[in-house]
Amino acid sequence: MVRNYKRKSQQHSWSEESMAAAIQDVRHGILSAKKAAAQYHVPLTILRIRLSSNNEPNAAARKWLGRFRTVFSAEQEKELADYILEMESRLFGLGTRELRHIAFQFAEKNHIAHS
């Protein structure tokens, strides 16, 4: 285990609040994208990408790494996990294939976009 970890990159070193404020200022015409990036200390390229989405500023400012996004929210995942644990307590063990099928049905029933 590393005792004193030293960060090797500067990815996502900006805060979500500053990104949301920058998006809001650019959309309201207060600042240009380049000036907002400098003032709020956010990367200009990421700010431009987030501006192109039509989401509200707080949703557009959310951080994520990688290309994959979660399908279910935390509450939905907990509900699905509780169901799986309930089935396990009733001695009806689920394999990976059945688990994926249940997750698919759950997404379809709740009208959630999935891949």
C-alpha positions in Angstrom: 0.0 0.0 0.0 1.3 3.4 -0.9 1.9 5.6 2.1 2.2 8.9 0.4 0.4 8.9 -2.9 1.4 11.5 -5.4 -1.1 12.3 -8.0 0.3 11.7 -11.5 -2.2 13.7 -13.6 -4.3 16.8 -13.4 -7.4 15.2 -14.7 -10.6 16.5 -13.0 -8.8 18.8 -10.6 -11.5 21.3 -11.1 -14.6 21.4 -8.8 -18.2 20.8 -10.0 -19.3 24.1 -8.5 -16.8 26.1 -10.5 -17.7 24.3 -13.7 -21.5 24.9 -13.1 -20.8 28.6 -12.5 -18.7 28.9 -15.7 -21.4 27.1 -17.7 -24.1 29.4 -16.3 -22.0 32.6 -17.0 -21.4 31.6 -20.6 -25.0 30.6 -21.3 -26.2 33.9 -19.8 -23.7 35.9 -22.0 -21.8 37.3 -19.1 -18.4 35.8 -20.1 -17.0 34.2 -23.1 -16.0 30.5 -22.8 -12.3 31.4 -22.8 -12.6 34.0 -20.1 -14.9 31.8 -18.0 -12.4 29.0 -18.2 -9.6 31.3 -17.0 -11.7 32.9 -14.3 -13.1 29.6 -12.8 -9.9 27.5 -13.4 -11.6 24.9 -15.5 -10.2 23.4 -18.8 -11.5 25.2 -21.9 -12.0 22.1 -23.9 -14.1 20.4 -21.3 -16.1 23.6 -20.8 -16.9 23.8 -24.5 -18.0 20.1 -24.5 -20.2 20.7 -21.5 -21.7 23.8 -23.1 -22.7 21.9 -26.2 -25.0 19.6 -24.1 -28.5 21.0 -23.3 -28.4 19.9 -19.7 -28.9 22.2 -16.8 -25.5 23.6 -15.5 -25.4 21.3 -12.4 -26.1 18.2 -14.5 -23.6 19.3 -17.1 -20.9 20.0 -14.5 -20.9 16.5 -13.0 -17.6 14.7 -13.1 -17.0 11.2 -14.5 -14.0 9.3 -15.8 -14.1 6.8 -18.6 -16.6 6.3 -21.3 -19.2 4.2 -19.5 -22.1 5.8 -17.6 -24.2 4.2 -15.0 -27.7 3.1 -16.1 -29.4 3.1 -12.7 -29.4 5.7 -10.0 -28.1 4.9 -6.5 -31.7 4.3 -5.2 -32.5 2.0 -8.2 -29.3 0.0 -7.6 -30.2 -0.4 -4.0 -33.8 -1.5 -4.9 -32.4 -4.1 -7.3 -29.8 -5.3 -4.8 -32.4 -5.7 -2.1 -34.5 -7.8 -4.5 -31.5 -10.0 -5.3 -30.7 -10.4 -1.6 -34.4 -11.2 -0.9 -34.2 -13.9 -3.6 -31.0 -15.3 -2.1 -32.5 -15.4 1.4 -35.3 -17.5 -0.1 -32.7 -20.0 -1.4 -33.3 -19.0 -5.0 -29.8 -18.2 -6.1 -29.4 -16.2 -9.3 -26.7 -16.8 -11.9 -25.2 -14.0 -13.9 -27.5 -14.7 -16.9 -30.6 -14.4 -14.7 -29.2 -11.4 -12.9 -28.7 -9.6 -16.3 -32.2 -10.6 -17.4 -33.7 -9.1 -14.2 -31.7 -5.9 -14.6 -32.9 -5.6 -18.2 -36.6 -6.1 -17.1 -36.1 -3.6 -14.3 -34.8 -1.0 -16.8 -37.6 -1.7 -19.3 -40.3 -1.5 -16.6 -39.0 1.9 -15.3 -38.5 3.3 -18.9 -34.7 3.8 -18.4 -32.5 4.1 -21.4 -29.9 1.3 -21.5 -27.5 -0.3 -23.9 
